[in-house]
Amino acid sequence: MKWHIAALYEMQKLKESGAAGYRKQLDHSRLNVEPFLGMVETEASERLQLSQQHEQALADRADVIFGQEQELAELRKELKQQDEEVARLIKEGEASSQAG
């Protein structure tokens, strides 16, 4: 509350001193605010860049995982075919030993 009253008092003093007082206060405020705004804009830009890099890294990893899943599916298919071939050869071997 005290700060608010002090701010109102300062604004009244500026009003009484005319436009020069307002201009002085605005210039002073701008000098304080501009570096802070620059820092905020820089941080926002860096966060955006970091977010984009993270999204790219995730997309790259997803591509790698998809490729690995495709390779695993192909290997499973080959393994199944080999198992079927082994089972067929075993049956043929059993059949020929029984016949002979």
Residue, then its C-alpha position, 0 to 999 in steps of 0.5 A: m500500500k505504501w508503495h502504491i501511495a509513493a508511486l501516485y505521489e511520484m506521478q503527481k509530481l511528474k504531472e505537475s512538472g509537465a511533459a519533461g517530467y513524464r519524458k524523463q520518467l519514461d526514458h528512465s523506465r525504458l533504460n531499466v526495462e529494455p535490457f530485461l526485455g532483451m534478456v527475455e527475448t533471448e531466453a525465449s529464442e534459446r528455448l525455441q531453438l532447444s525445443q526444435q533440436h529436441e523434436q529433431a532428436l526425437a524424430d531421428r530416434a523414432d526413425v532408428i527405432f522403426g528401422q530396427e523394428q523392421e529388421l527384427a520383423e525380417l529376422r523373425k520371418e527368416l527364423k520361422q522359415q529356417d525352423e520350418e525347413v529344419a522341421r521338414l528335413i527332420k521329417e524327411g530324415e525320419a521317413s527315409s530311415q523308417a523306409g530303409 
